[in-house]
Amino acid sequence: MKMFFFKSMSRSVHEEHHPSEIMTDGECTSLTVWKKSLLVSCNGFTVIDSNGNLVYRVDNYMRHNPHHEIILMDSSGKSLLTIRRRKKLRLADGWLVFEGEDSAGPKLSKPKFCVRKHIKMLRGHNPNVLAYVYREATDKRHAAFVIEGSYTHRSCKVRDGSRRVVAEIKRKEDSKQGISFGLEVFSLRVQPGFDPGFAMALVLILDQMFS
């Protein structure tokens, strides 16, 4: 029954097809994000490509996760990225992104990225900015990516240091029938050269920040 429900949902959100597939070189990757786990007893996310194939899943999602940890998996359940909220007290909330499944033990692998929520009360800062993304191995004073827009309205852009849009979150609509799928189902479009898995990790962090 779970698979039937998933296939039914896949058909309904892909009335409009895009030529791209997951991790296709030279073309934009178009994904549909569904804020629901395929497992009945879990909260999570389900991500499908433009052909209706499952590509990413999250089954351990809770906004107030007691372990401060979210695991992004591929379609087979393999752990791709682990997102962990910083436990240190800071003025701005921060999240760390690890490759694979990070151990909960005392020894932690080195995070690939750090994402910090923008503090809107600081004068002179762009009010459209939601968060800054830093590479942990480089200068932490300069963001590698900036996220702008409104996650609440599912309208966000991820820009690199050259202000080029590398990923975008948009409302999902059926252009033929004029149907909007609301906030639980939305589109994630990723430009060539930007990892769709990491783009999905940023979606999970934004959901932690603003949901």
C-alpha positions in Angstrom: 0.0 0.0 0.0 2.9 2.4 0.7 4.3 1.9 -2.7 0.9 2.4 -4.4 0.4 5.7 -2.5 3.9 6.9 -3.5 3.4 6.1 -7.2 0.0 7.8 -7.1 1.5 10.9 -5.6 4.4 10.8 -8.2 2.0 10.8 -11.1 -0.1 13.7 -9.7 2.8 16.1 -9.1 4.5 15.4 -12.5 1.9 16.5 -14.9 4.5 18.9 -16.2 7.7 17.0 -17.2 11.2 18.4 -17.3 14.0 16.8 -19.4 16.5 16.6 -16.6 17.2 13.7 -14.4 19.1 13.4 -11.1 22.8 14.3 -11.4 22.6 14.9 -15.2 25.7 16.8 -16.4 25.1 20.0 -18.2 21.3 20.2 -17.5 19.2 21.6 -14.6 18.1 18.9 -12.1 14.4 19.2 -11.3 13.1 17.6 -8.1 9.8 17.4 -6.3 10.0 17.6 -2.5 7.2 16.1 -0.4 7.2 16.8 3.3 6.2 13.3 4.3 8.0 10.0 5.0 7.3 6.8 3.1 7.2 5.1 6.5 3.9 5.4 8.2 5.3 5.7 11.7 7.9 8.4 10.8 8.1 12.0 10.0 10.3 12.9 7.1 10.7 14.0 3.5 10.4 12.2 0.1 12.1 13.5 -3.0 11.4 12.3 -6.5 12.9 13.2 -9.9 11.1 14.4 -13.0 10.4 10.8 -14.0 8.7 10.0 -10.7 11.6 8.0 -9.3 12.5 8.1 -5.6 16.0 9.7 -5.2 16.2 11.0 -1.6 14.4 10.3 1.6 14.4 11.4 5.2 12.7 9.2 7.8 13.9 10.5 11.1 12.8 14.1 10.7 11.4 16.1 13.7 11.7 19.8 14.0 12.8 19.4 17.7 14.8 16.3 17.2 16.2 15.4 20.7 19.5 14.3 19.1 19.7 17.4 16.9 20.5 15.2 13.9 18.8 14.5 10.5 20.1 12.0 8.0 19.5 12.4 4.3 19.4 9.0 2.5 19.3 7.9 -1.1 16.5 5.7 -2.5 18.0 2.5 -1.1 18.4 3.9 2.4 22.1 4.6 2.2 23.2 7.6 4.3 24.5 10.5 2.2 24.6 13.5 4.6 24.1 14.1 8.3 22.8 17.4 9.5 23.5 18.3 13.1 22.6 21.5 14.9 25.3 23.2 16.9 24.8 22.8 20.6 27.0 25.8 21.6 25.2 29.0 22.6 25.6 31.5 19.8 23.9 34.7 18.7 22.9 33.0 15.4 21.7 29.4 15.1 24.1 27.1 13.2 24.0 23.7 11.5 26.8 21.4 10.5 26.7 19.1 7.4 28.7 15.9 7.5 29.3 13.5 4.7 27.7 10.1 5.3 26.2 9.1 8.6 28.0 10.9 11.4 28.6 8.9 14.6 27.0 10.1 17.8 30.1 9.2 19.7 32.7 11.5 21.1 34.9 11.5 17.9 33.2 13.4 15.1 34.3 13.5 11.5 35.1 16.9 10.1 32.0 18.7 8.8 31.9 19.7 5.1 29.8 22.9 5.6 28.4 25.1 8.3 25.1 27.0 7.8 24.2 30.0 9.9 20.9 31.7 10.2 20.9 35.4 9.2 20.3 37.8 12.1 17.8 40.3 10.7 18.1 42.8 13.5 21.6 43.9 12.4 21.3 47.2 10.6 22.8 47.5 7.1 22.3 43.8 6.3 20.2 42.6 3.4 16.7 41.8 4.8 16.2 39.3 2.0 19.0 37.0 3.3 17.9 33.9 5.2 21.2 32.1 5.8 24.9 31.9 5.0 26.7 28.7 4.0 30.4 28.4 4.9 33.0 25.7 3.9 34.5 24.4 7.1 37.9 24.0 5.6 38.2 27.6 4.2 37.9 31.2 5.5 34.8 31.2 7.7 34.4 35.0 7.4 33.3 34.7 3.8 30.2 32.7 2.8 30.5 30.3 0.0 26.8 30.5 -0.6 24.0 32.8 0.5 20.3 31.8 0.7 17.7 34.5 0.0 14.0 34.8 -0.2 11.2 33.3 1.9 11.1 29.6 2.9 7.7 30.2 4.5 6.3 31.0 1.0 8.6 28.3 -0.6 10.4 30.9 -2.7 14.2 30.8 -2.1 17.4 31.1 -4.1 20.8 29.8 -3.2 23.5 32.1 -4.7 27.3 31.4 -5.0 30.0 34.0 -4.5 29.4 35.4 -7.9 25.7 35.9 -7.2 24.8 33.2 -9.6 21.7 31.2 -8.6 22.8 27.5 -8.1 19.6 26.2 -6.6 16.0 27.4 -6.2 13.0 26.5 -4.1 9.6 27.2 -5.7 5.9 26.5 -5.2 4.7 23.4 -7.1 1.8 24.1 -9.4 0.1 22.3 -12.2 0.2 24.8 -15.1 -2.4 22.9 -17.1 -5.1 22.7 -14.4 -4.0 25.7 -12.3 -3.6 23.5 -9.2 -1.3 24.5 -6.3 0.0 21.7 -4.1 0.3 23.9 -1.0 3.4 24.1 1.2 3.9 20.3 1.7 4.9 19.6 -1.9 7.3 22.0 -3.7 9.9 22.1 -6.4 13.7 22.1 -6.0 15.7 23.1 -9.1 19.4 22.6 -9.1 21.9 24.1 -11.7 24.6 21.9 -13.2 27.7 21.7 -11.0 25.8 22.0 -7.7 25.2 18.8 -5.8 21.4 18.1 -5.6 22.0 16.2 -2.4 23.6 19.2 -0.7 20.7 21.4 -2.1 18.3 19.0 -0.4 20.3 19.3 2.9 19.9 23.1 2.7 16.1 22.6 2.3 16.1 20.5 5.5 18.1 23.2 7.4 15.7 25.9 6.2 12.8 23.8 7.4 14.5 23.6 10.8 14.9 27.4 10.8 11.5 28.6 9.6 8.9 25.9 10.1 
